[in-house]
Amino acid sequence: MKPDFKRGYSRNLLRWKELSVLINIRPLMSSGSTDPQRNRVQINGSVERFTWENSPWTTDPNCFPPSLLKELMERYVCSFIDMSRSTKKINDFAKKIEEEYNLSADAHIYTCRNPKLDHPFGIHYDYADNVIVQCEGRTNFKVWEEVKPDYEGAGVTNTHLTINDPPLMDVDMKPGDVIWIPKYYPHLASSKTSRMSVSFPLKYGPTQPREWVKL
């Protein structure tokens, strides 16, 4: 993968209305893993512990109630992982890039409802290639030249770079715009408005079934 940016490449991938449907499916909003990085709901930058009462019909007590999620989405940068089959459009996009790069894709939905919030990751690089689709609002993306990591890890790693270091790419993304950020390329996302994007990280490994079941 090479750094790239295209305007209007993927229009109407996900809208706020569609995300509202997903967060109202309470069993989908899970947070019960012993490894926090594997929880579907990520409240980025928070050190709070969240508790709630469950009804006697609850089969999984570790799922965020929609009302609590709504509140947290106004206060934090939130992300929802393992979402590559959450809608047909997202599933089809994941399939497309899996076939193009011969890698396995996930979909991470990122939201920032308050543009005054700093991105909790700061300037960082990932250990996975990423294709990022702007879905709602506007986001500025800066991408710097590739760095050489000390080892092959997971997650994200902050760098010594500052906002004053000249970037390789500096683009304002609008709905439908797509940016390609290879692994080890430091980058920074800055919200210009309330915004939502879908990041498709790519790694070696088995792909999920992409057949979309219709009844």
VOMARLUM-929037 format. One line per 4 residues: number of its first residue (from 0); for each residue x, y, z negated of C-alpha. Coordinates in steps of 0.5 Angstrom, whole numbers, plus 2048, in hexadecimal, padded with zeros to 3 digits. Layout:
// VOMARLUM-929037
NUM = X,Y,Z | ...
//
This chain:
// VOMARLUM-929037
0 = 800,800,800 | 802,807,802 | 800,80E,7FE | 7FA,810,803
4 = 7F4,815,802 | 7EE,815,807 | 7E8,819,806 | 7E1,816,807
8 = 7E3,80F,807 | 7DE,80C,803 | 7D8,810,802 | 7D2,80E,7FD
12 = 7D6,809,7F9 | 7D3,80A,7F2 | 7CF,810,7F0 | 7CD,812,7E9
16 = 7C6,80F,7EA | 7C9,808,7EB | 7CE,808,7E5 | 7C8,80A,7E1
20 = 7C5,803,7E3 | 7CB,800,7E1 | 7CC,803,7DA | 7C5,801,7D9
24 = 7C6,7FA,7DA | 7C9,7F9,7D2 | 7CC,7F2,7D3 | 7D0,7F5,7D9
28 = 7D3,7FA,7D4 | 7D8,7F5,7D0 | 7DD,7F7,7CB | 7DE,7F0,7C7
32 = 7E5,7EE,7CA | 7EB,7ED,7C5 | 7EF,7F1,7CA | 7EC,7F8,7CB
36 = 7EF,7F8,7D2 | 7EA,7F3,7D4 | 7E4,7F6,7D1 | 7E0,7F8,7D7
40 = 7DE,7FF,7D3 | 7E4,803,7D2 | 7E4,80A,7CE | 7EA,80D,7D0
44 = 7EE,811,7CB | 7E9,80F,7C5 | 7EC,80D,7BF | 7E5,80C,7BC
48 = 7E1,806,7BA | 7DA,805,7BD | 7D5,801,7B9 | 7CD,800,7BA
52 = 7C8,7FC,7B8 | 7C5,7F6,7BD | 7BE,7F3,7BD | 7BD,7EC,7BB
56 = 7BC,7EA,7C3 | 7C4,7EC,7C4 | 7C8,7E7,7C7 | 7CE,7EB,7C7
60 = 7CF,7F0,7C2 | 7D5,7F3,7C5 | 7D2,7F7,7CA | 7D1,7FE,7CA
64 = 7CA,801,7C9 | 7C8,806,7CF | 7C7,80C,7CB | 7CE,80B,7C8
68 = 7D1,80B,7CE | 7CE,811,7D1 | 7D0,815,7CB | 7D7,812,7CC
72 = 7D7,814,7D3 | 7D6,81B,7D1 | 7DC,81B,7CC | 7E2,816,7D0
76 = 7E4,814,7D6 | 7E1,80D,7D7 | 7E3,807,7DB | 7DF,801,7DD
80 = 7E3,7FB,7DF | 7E2,7F4,7E3 | 7DC,7F8,7E7 | 7DE,7F6,7EE
84 = 7D7,7F2,7EE | 7D3,7F7,7EB | 7D0,7F9,7F1 | 7D0,7F7,7F9
88 = 7D4,7FD,7FB | 7D9,7FC,7F6 | 7DA,7F5,7F7 | 7DA,7F6,7FF
92 = 7E0,7FB,7FE | 7E4,7F7,7FA | 7E3,7F1,7FF | 7E5,7F6,804
96 = 7EC,7F8,801 | 7ED,7F1,7FE | 7ED,7EE,805 | 7F1,7F4,808
100 = 7F7,7F3,802 | 7F6,7EC,801 | 7F6,7EE,7F9 | 7F0,7ED,7F4
104 = 7EC,7F3,7F2 | 7E8,7F6,7EC | 7E4,7FC,7EC | 7E5,801,7E6
108 = 7E0,806,7E5 | 7E2,80D,7E2 | 7DE,812,7E0 | 7E0,819,7DD
112 = 7DA,81D,7DB | 7DE,823,7D8 | 7E3,826,7DD | 7E6,829,7D7
116 = 7E9,822,7D5 | 7F0,821,7D6 | 7F1,81A,7D9 | 7F3,815,7D4
120 = 7F8,812,7D8 | 7FC,818,7DA | 801,817,7DF | 802,810,7E0
124 = 803,80A,7E5 | 800,803,7E5 | 802,7FC,7E6 | 7FD,7FB,7EC
128 = 7FB,7FF,7F2 | 7F5,803,7F2 | 7F0,805,7F7 | 7EC,80B,7F4
132 = 7E5,80D,7F7 | 7E2,814,7F4 | 7DB,813,7F3 | 7D8,819,7EF
136 = 7DB,820,7EE | 7E2,822,7F0 | 7E9,820,7ED | 7F0,822,7EE
140 = 7F5,81D,7EF | 7FC,81E,7EF | 801,818,7F1 | 809,818,7F0
144 = 80E,814,7F4 | 80F,80C,7F2 | 813,80B,7EB | 816,804,7EA
148 = 813,801,7E4 | 818,7FD,7DF | 813,7F7,7DF | 80D,7F4,7E2
152 = 808,7F6,7DD | 800,7F7,7DD | 7FC,7FD,7DB | 7FF,804,7DC
156 = 805,808,7DA | 806,80F,7D9 | 80C,812,7DC | 811,818,7DB
160 = 80E,81C,7E1 | 80A,823,7DF | 805,827,7E3 | 80B,82B,7E5
164 = 80E,826,7E9 | 80D,826,7F1 | 808,821,7F3 | 808,81C,7F9
168 = 800,81D,7FA | 7FC,823,7F7 | 7F4,822,7F9 | 7ED,824,7F6
172 = 7E9,81E,7F7 | 7E1,81F,7F9 | 7DC,81A,7F9 | 7DE,815,7FF
176 = 7E5,816,7FF | 7EA,810,7FD | 7F1,810,7FB | 7F6,80B,7FB
180 = 7FB,80A,7F5 | 800,805,7F6 | 803,802,7EF | 809,805,7EC
184 = 807,80C,7EF | 805,811,7E9 | 7FF,815,7EA | 7FA,819,7E6
188 = 7F3,81A,7E7 | 7F0,821,7E4 | 7E8,822,7E4 | 7E6,828,7E8
192 = 7DF,827,7E6 | 7DB,821,7E3 | 7DD,81B,7E7 | 7DD,814,7E8
196 = 7E1,810,7EC | 7E2,808,7EE | 7EA,806,7ED | 7EB,7FF,7F1
200 = 7F2,7FC,7EE | 7F5,7F7,7F2 | 7F9,7F1,7F0 | 7FB,7EA,7F2
204 = 7F7,7E4,7F0 | 7F0,7E1,7F1 | 7EA,7E5,7F4 | 7E3,7E5,7F1
208 = 7DE,7E2,7F6 | 7DB,7E8,7FA | 7D5,7E5,7FD | 7CF,7E9,7FB
212 = 7C9,7E5,7F9 | 7C2,7E7,7FB | 7BC,7E4,7F9
//
